[in-house]
Amino acid sequence: MAKESMKAREVKRAKLVKKYEARRARFKAEGDYVGLSRLPRNSNPIRLHNRCRITGRPRGYMRQFGISRITFREMASQGLIPGVKKASW
């Protein structure tokens, strides 16, 4: 499990990205790089990192489900993910 502070930091970054999205787009369209540099660093969407919704794990993230590979495997084995069945042959 990731630390709660790391999860909170990602949520905070996501809010900043959303808040400054229009302003950032306007600065980029005008070519105003000085204005862009004055925006907060964390308002840049590049700084967002995908994390598992359940555990907060940053690696092994599966976009289609929004969870990490480990959590996915556990949930698939328990039958908690609709339409996913563990293969056996």
Backbone as XML, in Angstrom:
<?xml version="1.0"?>
<chain id="A" units="angstrom">
  <residue number="1" name="MET">
    <atom name="N" x="0.829" y="-1.183" z="0.000"/>
    <atom name="CA" x="0.000" y="0.000" z="0.000"/>
    <atom name="C" x="0.872" y="1.245" z="0.000"/>
  </residue>
  <residue number="2" name="ALA">
    <atom name="N" x="0.464" y="2.210" z="-0.816"/>
    <atom name="CA" x="1.182" y="3.471" z="-0.863"/>
    <atom name="C" x="0.821" y="4.305" z="0.368"/>
  </residue>
  <residue number="3" name="LYS">
    <atom name="N" x="1.695" y="5.220" z="0.694"/>
    <atom name="CA" x="1.407" y="6.097" z="1.823"/>
    <atom name="C" x="0.230" y="6.993" z="1.458"/>
  </residue>
  <residue number="4" name="GLU">
    <atom name="N" x="-0.551" y="7.328" z="2.435"/>
    <atom name="CA" x="-1.715" y="8.188" z="2.207"/>
    <atom name="C" x="-1.282" y="9.558" z="1.684"/>
  </residue>
  <residue number="5" name="SER">
    <atom name="N" x="-0.109" y="10.021" z="2.100"/>
    <atom name="CA" x="0.372" y="11.320" z="1.646"/>
    <atom name="C" x="0.650" y="11.314" z="0.145"/>
  </residue>
  <residue number="6" name="MET">
    <atom name="N" x="1.106" y="10.177" z="-0.380"/>
    <atom name="CA" x="1.378" y="10.083" z="-1.821"/>
    <atom name="C" x="0.071" y="10.105" z="-2.612"/>
  </residue>
  <residue number="7" name="LYS">
    <atom name="N" x="-0.921" y="9.395" z="-2.089"/>
    <atom name="CA" x="-2.234" y="9.409" z="-2.742"/>
    <atom name="C" x="-2.814" y="10.816" z="-2.740"/>
  </residue>
  <residue number="8" name="ALA">
    <atom name="N" x="-2.701" y="11.491" z="-1.606"/>
    <atom name="CA" x="-3.237" y="12.845" z="-1.469"/>
    <atom name="C" x="-2.514" y="13.814" z="-2.398"/>
  </residue>
  <residue number="9" name="ARG">
    <atom name="N" x="-1.218" y="13.629" z="-2.553"/>
    <atom name="CA" x="-0.428" y="14.479" z="-3.438"/>
    <atom name="C" x="-0.897" y="14.355" z="-4.883"/>
  </residue>
  <residue number="10" name="GLU">
    <atom name="N" x="-1.205" y="13.122" z="-5.304"/>
    <atom name="CA" x="-1.693" y="12.900" z="-6.660"/>
    <atom name="C" x="-3.059" y="13.548" z="-6.873"/>
  </residue>
  <residue number="11" name="VAL">
    <atom name="N" x="-3.908" y="13.472" z="-5.861"/>
    <atom name="CA" x="-5.232" y="14.097" z="-5.954"/>
    <atom name="C" x="-5.080" y="15.614" z="-6.072"/>
  </residue>
  <residue number="12" name="LYS">
    <atom name="N" x="-4.169" y="16.164" z="-5.297"/>
    <atom name="CA" x="-3.918" y="17.607" z="-5.317"/>
    <atom name="C" x="-3.401" y="18.046" z="-6.688"/>
  </residue>
  <residue number="13" name="ARG">
    <atom name="N" x="-2.499" y="17.248" z="-7.266"/>
    <atom name="CA" x="-1.974" y="17.551" z="-8.593"/>
    <atom name="C" x="-3.085" y="17.518" z="-9.640"/>
  </residue>
  <residue number="14" name="ALA">
    <atom name="N" x="-3.955" y="16.530" z="-9.542"/>
    <atom name="CA" x="-5.058" y="16.401" z="-10.498"/>
    <atom name="C" x="-5.973" y="17.629" z="-10.440"/>
  </residue>
  <residue number="15" name="LYS">
    <atom name="N" x="-6.227" y="18.134" z="-9.230"/>
    <atom name="CA" x="-7.056" y="19.333" z="-9.082"/>
    <atom name="C" x="-6.380" y="20.544" z="-9.710"/>
  </residue>
  <residue number="16" name="LEU">
    <atom name="N" x="-5.068" y="20.687" z="-9.501"/>
    <atom name="CA" x="-4.332" y="21.808" z="-10.080"/>
    <atom name="C" x="-4.345" y="21.750" z="-11.602"/>
  </residue>
  <residue number="17" name="VAL">
    <atom name="N" x="-4.177" y="20.560" z="-12.152"/>
    <atom name="CA" x="-4.181" y="20.404" z="-13.611"/>
    <atom name="C" x="-5.520" y="20.868" z="-14.164"/>
  </residue>
  <residue number="18" name="LYS">
    <atom name="N" x="-6.602" y="20.447" z="-13.519"/>
    <atom name="CA" x="-7.937" y="20.816" z="-13.979"/>
    <atom name="C" x="-8.166" y="22.321" z="-13.850"/>
  </residue>
  <residue number="19" name="LYS">
    <atom name="N" x="-7.682" y="22.909" z="-12.757"/>
    <atom name="CA" x="-7.887" y="24.328" z="-12.497"/>
    <atom name="C" x="-7.192" y="25.212" z="-13.547"/>
  </residue>
  <residue number="20" name="TYR">
    <atom name="N" x="-5.973" y="24.849" z="-13.915"/>
    <atom name="CA" x="-5.185" y="25.689" z="-14.815"/>
    <atom name="C" x="-5.222" y="25.224" z="-16.273"/>
  </residue>
  <residue number="21" name="GLU">
    <atom name="N" x="-6.080" y="24.265" z="-16.597"/>
    <atom name="CA" x="-6.113" y="23.683" z="-17.940"/>
    <atom name="C" x="-6.378" y="24.737" z="-19.025"/>
  </residue>
  <residue number="22" name="ALA">
    <atom name="N" x="-7.401" y="25.575" z="-18.829"/>
    <atom name="CA" x="-7.767" y="26.579" z="-19.831"/>
    <atom name="C" x="-6.680" y="27.642" z="-19.967"/>
  </residue>
  <residue number="23" name="ARG">
    <atom name="N" x="-6.162" y="28.082" z="-18.846"/>
    <atom name="CA" x="-5.124" y="29.119" z="-18.869"/>
    <atom name="C" x="-3.856" y="28.609" z="-19.549"/>
  </residue>
  <residue number="24" name="ARG">
    <atom name="N" x="-3.504" y="27.367" z="-19.249"/>
    <atom name="CA" x="-2.321" y="26.751" z="-19.864"/>
    <atom name="C" x="-2.495" y="26.645" z="-21.383"/>
  </residue>
  <residue number="25" name="ALA">
    <atom name="N" x="-3.684" y="26.242" z="-21.825"/>
    <atom name="CA" x="-3.964" y="26.113" z="-23.260"/>
    <atom name="C" x="-3.874" y="27.475" z="-23.948"/>
  </residue>
  <residue number="26" name="ARG">
    <atom name="N" x="-4.392" y="28.510" z="-23.293"/>
    <atom name="CA" x="-4.340" y="29.859" z="-23.879"/>
    <atom name="C" x="-2.895" y="30.337" z="-24.005"/>
  </residue>
  <residue number="27" name="PHE">
    <atom name="N" x="-2.098" y="30.146" z="-22.971"/>
    <atom name="CA" x="-0.690" y="30.553" z="-23.024"/>
    <atom name="C" x="0.047" y="29.808" z="-24.138"/>
  </residue>
  <residue number="28" name="LYS">
    <atom name="N" x="-0.231" y="28.515" z="-24.273"/>
    <atom name="CA" x="0.431" y="27.718" z="-25.302"/>
    <atom name="C" x="0.047" y="28.191" z="-26.694"/>
  </residue>
  <residue number="29" name="ALA">
    <atom name="N" x="-1.237" y="28.511" z="-26.892"/>
    <atom name="CA" x="-1.715" y="28.971" z="-28.201"/>
    <atom name="C" x="-1.078" y="30.301" z="-28.576"/>
  </residue>
  <residue number="30" name="GLU">
    <atom name="N" x="-0.891" y="31.176" z="-27.598"/>
    <atom name="CA" x="-0.289" y="32.487" z="-27.846"/>
    <atom name="C" x="1.236" y="32.405" z="-27.940"/>
  </residue>
  <residue number="31" name="GLY">
    <atom name="N" x="1.806" y="31.316" z="-27.493"/>
    <atom name="CA" x="3.261" y="31.189" z="-27.479"/>
    <atom name="C" x="3.890" y="31.952" z="-26.328"/>
  </residue>
  <residue number="32" name="ASP">
    <atom name="N" x="3.115" y="32.219" z="-25.294"/>
    <atom name="CA" x="3.588" y="32.979" z="-24.130"/>
    <atom name="C" x="4.239" y="32.024" z="-23.132"/>
  </residue>
  <residue number="33" name="TYR">
    <atom name="N" x="5.516" y="31.783" z="-23.312"/>
    <atom name="CA" x="6.225" y="30.837" z="-22.452"/>
    <atom name="C" x="6.579" y="31.436" z="-21.100"/>
  </residue>
  <residue number="34" name="VAL">
    <atom name="N" x="6.631" y="32.758" z="-21.021"/>
    <atom name="CA" x="6.858" y="33.405" z="-19.730"/>
    <atom name="C" x="5.631" y="33.192" z="-18.835"/>
  </residue>
  <residue number="35" name="GLY">
    <atom name="N" x="4.455" y="33.348" z="-19.433"/>
    <atom name="CA" x="3.222" y="33.107" z="-18.689"/>
    <atom name="C" x="3.106" y="31.657" z="-18.248"/>
  </residue>
  <residue number="36" name="LEU">
    <atom name="N" x="3.505" y="30.744" z="-19.125"/>
    <atom name="CA" x="3.484" y="29.317" z="-18.783"/>
    <atom name="C" x="4.403" y="29.020" z="-17.619"/>
  </residue>
  <residue number="37" name="SER">
    <atom name="N" x="5.567" y="29.656" z="-17.613"/>
    <atom name="CA" x="6.542" y="29.380" z="-16.557"/>
    <atom name="C" x="6.086" y="29.919" z="-15.205"/>
  </residue>
  <residue number="38" name="ARG">
    <atom name="N" x="5.144" y="30.850" z="-15.213"/>
    <atom name="CA" x="4.646" y="31.413" z="-13.953"/>
    <atom name="C" x="3.552" y="30.552" z="-13.319"/>
  </residue>
  <residue number="39" name="LEU">
    <atom name="N" x="3.012" y="29.617" z="-14.086"/>
    <atom name="CA" x="2.003" y="28.716" z="-13.524"/>
    <atom name="C" x="2.683" y="27.738" z="-12.567"/>
  </residue>
  <residue number="40" name="PRO">
    <atom name="N" x="1.920" y="27.184" z="-11.620"/>
    <atom name="CA" x="2.516" y="26.207" z="-10.696"/>
    <atom name="C" x="3.032" y="24.980" z="-11.444"/>
  </residue>
  <residue number="41" name="ARG">
    <atom name="N" x="4.130" y="24.422" z="-10.981"/>
    <atom name="CA" x="4.715" y="23.243" z="-11.630"/>
    <atom name="C" x="3.747" y="22.078" z="-11.676"/>
  </residue>
  <residue number="42" name="ASN">
    <atom name="N" x="3.039" y="21.879" z="-10.600"/>
    <atom name="CA" x="2.135" y="20.739" z="-10.518"/>
    <atom name="C" x="0.864" y="20.909" z="-11.341"/>
  </residue>
  <residue number="43" name="SER">
    <atom name="N" x="0.714" y="22.041" z="-12.030"/>
    <atom name="CA" x="-0.443" y="22.215" z="-12.905"/>
    <atom name="C" x="-0.177" y="21.637" z="-14.292"/>
  </residue>
  <residue number="44" name="ASN">
    <atom name="N" x="1.030" y="21.125" z="-14.494"/>
    <atom name="CA" x="1.382" y="20.499" z="-15.766"/>
    <atom name="C" x="0.893" y="19.051" z="-15.771"/>
  </residue>
  <residue number="45" name="PRO">
    <atom name="N" x="0.102" y="18.651" z="-16.778"/>
    <atom name="CA" x="-0.443" y="17.282" z="-16.783"/>
    <atom name="C" x="0.626" y="16.191" z="-16.880"/>
  </residue>
  <residue number="46" name="ILE">
    <atom name="N" x="1.824" y="16.550" z="-17.315"/>
    <atom name="CA" x="2.915" y="15.573" z="-17.401"/>
    <atom name="C" x="3.284" y="15.055" z="-16.012"/>
  </residue>
  <residue number="47" name="ARG">
    <atom name="N" x="3.064" y="15.862" z="-14.989"/>
    <atom name="CA" x="3.478" y="15.474" z="-13.640"/>
    <atom name="C" x="2.502" y="14.510" z="-12.953"/>
  </residue>
  <residue number="48" name="LEU">
    <atom name="N" x="1.358" y="14.259" z="-13.589"/>
    <atom name="CA" x="0.417" y="13.280" z="-13.037"/>
    <atom name="C" x="0.962" y="11.880" z="-13.249"/>
  </residue>
  <residue number="49" name="HIS">
    <atom name="N" x="0.689" y="11.003" z="-12.309"/>
    <atom name="CA" x="1.151" y="9.620" z="-12.416"/>
    <atom name="C" x="-0.030" y="8.709" z="-12.110"/>
  </residue>
  <residue number="50" name="ASN">
    <atom name="N" x="-0.268" y="7.737" z="-12.979"/>
    <atom name="CA" x="-1.368" y="6.800" z="-12.742"/>
    <atom name="C" x="-1.075" y="5.945" z="-11.520"/>
  </residue>
  <residue number="51" name="ARG">
    <atom name="N" x="-2.076" y="5.806" z="-10.651"/>
    <atom name="CA" x="-1.940" y="4.985" z="-9.458"/>
    <atom name="C" x="-3.157" y="4.089" z="-9.319"/>
  </residue>
  <residue number="52" name="CYS">
    <atom name="N" x="-2.936" y="2.938" z="-8.722"/>
    <atom name="CA" x="-4.023" y="2.000" z="-8.450"/>
    <atom name="C" x="-5.042" y="2.685" z="-7.541"/>
  </residue>
  <residue number="53" name="ARG">
    <atom name="N" x="-6.323" y="2.570" z="-7.887"/>
    <atom name="CA" x="-7.365" y="3.212" z="-7.084"/>
    <atom name="C" x="-7.516" y="2.587" z="-5.705"/>
  </residue>
  <residue number="54" name="ILE">
    <atom name="N" x="-7.137" y="1.334" z="-5.596"/>
    <atom name="CA" x="-7.342" y="0.619" z="-4.337"/>
    <atom name="C" x="-6.114" y="0.714" z="-3.432"/>
  </residue>
  <residue number="55" name="THR">
    <atom name="N" x="-4.934" y="0.375" z="-3.970"/>
    <atom name="CA" x="-3.728" y="0.333" z="-3.141"/>
    <atom name="C" x="-2.847" y="1.564" z="-3.283"/>
  </residue>
  <residue number="56" name="GLY">
    <atom name="N" x="-2.983" y="2.294" z="-4.383"/>
    <atom name="CA" x="-2.138" y="3.463" z="-4.617"/>
    <atom name="C" x="-0.810" y="3.109" z="-5.250"/>
  </residue>
  <residue number="57" name="ARG">
    <atom name="N" x="-0.638" y="1.848" z="-5.660"/>
    <atom name="CA" x="0.621" y="1.406" z="-6.266"/>
    <atom name="C" x="0.857" y="2.137" z="-7.600"/>
  </residue>
  <residue number="58" name="PRO">
    <atom name="N" x="2.055" y="2.736" z="-7.783"/>
    <atom name="CA" x="2.318" y="3.497" z="-8.996"/>
    <atom name="C" x="2.787" y="2.658" z="-10.187"/>
  </residue>
  <residue number="59" name="ARG">
    <atom name="N" x="3.257" y="1.452" z="-9.937"/>
    <atom name="CA" x="3.776" y="0.630" z="-11.035"/>
    <atom name="C" x="2.820" y="-0.515" z="-11.347"/>
  </residue>
  <residue number="60" name="GLY">
    <atom name="N" x="2.903" y="-1.000" z="-12.570"/>
    <atom name="CA" x="2.055" y="-2.111" z="-12.974"/>
    <atom name="C" x="0.597" y="-1.707" z="-13.076"/>
  </residue>
  <residue number="61" name="TYR">
    <atom name="N" x="0.345" y="-0.478" z="-13.510"/>
    <atom name="CA" x="-1.001" y="0.075" z="-13.590"/>
    <atom name="C" x="-1.666" y="-0.376" z="-14.895"/>
  </residue>
  <residue number="62" name="MET">
    <atom name="N" x="-2.897" y="-0.856" z="-14.808"/>
    <atom name="CA" x="-3.654" y="-1.267" z="-15.986"/>
    <atom name="C" x="-4.728" y="-0.218" z="-16.252"/>
  </residue>
  <residue number="63" name="ARG">
    <atom name="N" x="-4.556" y="0.556" z="-17.333"/>
    <atom name="CA" x="-5.471" y="1.660" z="-17.620"/>
    <atom name="C" x="-6.913" y="1.228" z="-17.789"/>
  </residue>
  <residue number="64" name="GLN">
    <atom name="N" x="-7.116" y="0.110" z="-18.449"/>
    <atom name="CA" x="-8.467" y="-0.349" z="-18.745"/>
    <atom name="C" x="-9.300" y="-0.549" z="-17.475"/>
  </residue>
  <residue number="65" name="PHE">
    <atom name="N" x="-8.645" y="-0.928" z="-16.382"/>
    <atom name="CA" x="-9.361" y="-1.201" z="-15.139"/>
    <atom name="C" x="-9.068" y="-0.173" z="-14.048"/>
  </residue>
  <residue number="66" name="GLY">
    <atom name="N" x="-7.987" y="0.580" z="-14.174"/>
    <atom name="CA" x="-7.652" y="1.600" z="-13.183"/>
    <atom name="C" x="-7.036" y="1.046" z="-11.917"/>
  </residue>
  <residue number="67" name="ILE">
    <atom name="N" x="-6.526" y="-0.194" z="-11.995"/>
    <atom name="CA" x="-5.909" y="-0.811" z="-10.823"/>
    <atom name="C" x="-4.577" y="-1.438" z="-11.216"/>
  </residue>
  <residue number="68" name="SER">
    <atom name="N" x="-3.789" y="-1.822" z="-10.215"/>
    <atom name="CA" x="-2.485" y="-2.418" z="-10.486"/>
    <atom name="C" x="-2.656" y="-3.878" z="-10.876"/>
  </residue>
  <residue number="69" name="ARG">
    <atom name="N" x="-1.618" y="-4.442" z="-11.429"/>
    <atom name="CA" x="-1.658" y="-5.837" z="-11.898"/>
    <atom name="C" x="-1.892" y="-6.810" z="-10.754"/>
  </residue>
  <residue number="70" name="ILE">
    <atom name="N" x="-1.336" y="-6.506" z="-9.601"/>
    <atom name="CA" x="-1.468" y="-7.390" z="-8.442"/>
    <atom name="C" x="-2.913" y="-7.395" z="-7.946"/>
  </residue>
  <residue number="71" name="THR">
    <atom name="N" x="-3.480" y="-6.200" z="-7.811"/>
    <atom name="CA" x="-4.867" y="-6.082" z="-7.380"/>
    <atom name="C" x="-5.796" y="-6.717" z="-8.409"/>
  </residue>
  <residue number="72" name="PHE">
    <atom name="N" x="-5.473" y="-6.512" z="-9.688"/>
    <atom name="CA" x="-6.273" y="-7.104" z="-10.757"/>
    <atom name="C" x="-6.304" y="-8.623" z="-10.640"/>
  </residue>
  <residue number="73" name="ARG">
    <atom name="N" x="-5.157" y="-9.214" z="-10.415"/>
    <atom name="CA" x="-5.065" y="-10.670" z="-10.333"/>
    <atom name="C" x="-5.872" y="-11.207" z="-9.149"/>
  </residue>
  <residue number="74" name="GLU">
    <atom name="N" x="-5.746" y="-10.528" z="-8.006"/>
    <atom name="CA" x="-6.496" y="-10.947" z="-6.826"/>
    <atom name="C" x="-8.000" y="-10.855" z="-7.064"/>
  </residue>
  <residue number="75" name="MET">
    <atom name="N" x="-8.433" y="-9.735" z="-7.642"/>
    <atom name="CA" x="-9.859" y="-9.523" z="-7.873"/>
    <atom name="C" x="-10.398" y="-10.478" z="-8.941"/>
  </residue>
  <residue number="76" name="ALA">
    <atom name="N" x="-9.600" y="-10.747" z="-9.973"/>
    <atom name="CA" x="-10.030" y="-11.671" z="-11.028"/>
    <atom name="C" x="-10.179" y="-13.077" z="-10.465"/>
  </residue>
  <residue number="77" name="SER">
    <atom name="N" x="-9.284" y="-13.484" z="-9.595"/>
    <atom name="CA" x="-9.355" y="-14.815" z="-8.986"/>
    <atom name="C" x="-10.597" y="-14.969" z="-8.112"/>
  </residue>
  <residue number="78" name="GLN">
    <atom name="N" x="-10.991" y="-13.864" z="-7.471"/>
    <atom name="CA" x="-12.174" y="-13.893" z="-6.609"/>
    <atom name="C" x="-13.470" y="-13.684" z="-7.388"/>
  </residue>
  <residue number="79" name="GLY">
    <atom name="N" x="-13.334" y="-13.367" z="-8.692"/>
    <atom name="CA" x="-14.511" y="-13.145" z="-9.529"/>
    <atom name="C" x="-15.170" y="-11.800" z="-9.313"/>
  </residue>
  <residue number="80" name="LEU">
    <atom name="N" x="-14.407" y="-10.809" z="-8.889"/>
    <atom name="CA" x="-14.966" y="-9.487" z="-8.606"/>
    <atom name="C" x="-14.977" y="-8.549" z="-9.808"/>
  </residue>
  <residue number="81" name="ILE">
    <atom name="N" x="-14.302" y="-8.940" z="-10.896"/>
    <atom name="CA" x="-14.262" y="-8.101" z="-12.093"/>
    <atom name="C" x="-15.169" y="-8.730" z="-13.146"/>
  </residue>
  <residue number="82" name="PRO">
    <atom name="N" x="-16.247" y="-8.035" z="-13.524"/>
    <atom name="CA" x="-17.180" y="-8.612" z="-14.484"/>
    <atom name="C" x="-16.531" y="-8.848" z="-15.849"/>
  </residue>
  <residue number="83" name="GLY">
    <atom name="N" x="-16.781" y="-10.016" z="-16.427"/>
    <atom name="CA" x="-16.276" y="-10.339" z="-17.754"/>
    <atom name="C" x="-14.867" y="-10.852" z="-17.779"/>
  </residue>
  <residue number="84" name="VAL">
    <atom name="N" x="-14.214" y="-10.984" z="-16.650"/>
    <atom name="CA" x="-12.837" y="-11.477" z="-16.591"/>
    <atom name="C" x="-12.846" y="-12.826" z="-15.877"/>
  </residue>
  <residue number="85" name="LYS">
    <atom name="N" x="-12.220" y="-13.791" z="-16.521"/>
    <atom name="CA" x="-12.154" y="-15.127" z="-15.946"/>
    <atom name="C" x="-10.721" y="-15.598" z="-16.015"/>
  </residue>
  <residue number="86" name="LYS">
    <atom name="N" x="-10.245" y="-16.196" z="-14.949"/>
    <atom name="CA" x="-8.871" y="-16.690" z="-14.923"/>
    <atom name="C" x="-8.762" y="-17.909" z="-15.846"/>
  </residue>
  <residue number="87" name="ALA">
    <atom name="N" x="-7.762" y="-17.857" z="-16.704"/>
    <atom name="CA" x="-7.570" y="-18.952" z="-17.665"/>
    <atom name="C" x="-6.964" y="-20.174" z="-16.992"/>
  </residue>
  <residue number="88" name="SER">
    <atom name="N" x="-7.400" y="-21.353" z="-17.456"/>
    <atom name="CA" x="-6.774" y="-22.589" z="-16.986"/>
    <atom name="C" x="-6.880" y="-23.599" z="-18.116"/>
  </residue>
  <residue number="89" name="TRP">
    <atom name="N" x="-5.764" y="-24.227" z="-18.438"/>
    <atom name="CA" x="-5.766" y="-25.234" z="-19.513"/>
    <atom name="C" x="-4.815" y="-26.354" z="-19.206"/>
  </residue>
</chain>
